[in-house]
Amino acid sequence: MGIKVLRRVSVVYLVLLFVSFLVPVHGRLLSSPNKPDPNNAAATARWLVTQNSWGVLNTISIDLRGAPFGNVVSFSDGEPNYGRGIPYFYLTTLDPTARNALKDQRASFTVSEYPLGTCGKTDPENPTCAKITLTGNLKLVDEKSKEAEYARSALFSKHPEMKDWPKDHSFQVFKLEIENIFLVDWFGPAKPLSVAEYLKPRPSPSKPPTSFPPL
Amino acid sequence: MGIKVLRRVSVVYLVLLFVSFLVPVHGRLLSSPNKPDPNNAAATARWLVTQNSWGVLNTISIDLRGAPFGNVVSFSDGEPNYGRGIPYFYLTTLDPTARNALKDQRASFTVSEYPLGTCGKTDPENPTCAKITLTGNLKLVDEKSKEAEYARSALFSKHPEMKDWPKDHSFQVFKLEIENIFLVDWFGPAKPLSVAEYLKPRPSPSKPPTSFPPL
């Protein structure tokens, strides 16, 4: 093996090593020091959704007597720190969740604060460790629409490896059209929070991302 | 394609192969030396359930047009490292999940390897990052039974604060009677795994716990 090849190997290796360190910053979002005040239900809900990179997507099972079927999925509601609140997914009908949704759109999506590392030593079910369930309809997004373009940017920015998922699996963009929000972020009953309050745009932390297509 | 290009392709391929072996080994060694071989579906499933302290419990919603409703809950299948595979929960009818189950027992319980930290740098939806969905019936356990006694020991050993949860919330022990198992722990389709294979007792890592009542 010549010097040139060796040098090329070292460079490739270093680049890969560097990239492997970069990736988790996107895949597993670092804990945010900016957890909103629990009295601000809308801000807390949006923070929970935008900080998480995965959750459990629940559909009505075709195969299992109509049972509620929860499935671990990656998702994104926008570029990191610029979420718009609507969760997008990249699903294949090789997996039961997409097949279920194409038959019956009723679905919910559940996310916990616990894996963010911001719950400290409290129990995952302690009400101060926030949790949210968005219920609504899980819909296929027209792949040629501007919304699908936005969703792909949102998904790929948080989950870089999605771009390389097997083409023959025919992954497609789905979104949850939210109809109801169940948020627990403190003692007492679930926080009242309307979909309109939840979807209201948040002030951007700094300048808006330039890489995103408009909706 | 010239010899030089071919050589370059081979070298890049070898480097990629090398790195792909390095990354998961690094992730796994750091976090848990005990993740079973993915070819051993039963051991992997039991490891996933016993190592996790929380998951998403899905029921058919009374309030939301029969939608599948996922809820973040704490659970236990036994004292740490001595799980028996059946997830027990401590639920109150102040929360929709218990109310739903008392009306319609169909349920599933979903757990991910991702929050354990053993997935290394892979995406939460990458199939090498294991996930499991147990589907069946969510049942109230008779509070005076030996099983409820066992379940409370199992729950309180993993979730000490449960003992102090408000008495007037009337928390009760529920269990998932498993009928179907959906396990993904590697590339390819979900692993075939019967409930009998899953529930078969595992060899204890050392002496059995003495604090546990027999079933």
Interface residues (C-beta under 8 A of the other chain):
Chain A: V5 R8 V9 V12 Y13 L16 L17 S20 V23 P24 G27 R28 S53 W54 G55 V56 L57 N58 T59 I60 S61 L64 R65 G66 A67 P68 F69 G70 N71 V72 V73 S74 L94 P96 R106 A107 S108 F109 T110 V111 S112 Y114 P115 T122 D123 P124 E125 N126 K131 T133 T135 G136 H159 E161 M162 E179 N180 F182 P189
Chain B: R7 R8 V11 V12 V15 L16 F18 V19 V23 S53 W54 G55 V56 N58 T59 I60 S61 L64 R65 G66 A67 P68 F69 G70 N71 V72 V73 S74 Y90 L94 P96 R106 A107 S108 F109 T110 V111 S112 Y114 P115 K121 T122 D123 P124 E125 N126 K131 T133 T135 G136 H159 E161 M162 E179 N180 F182 P189
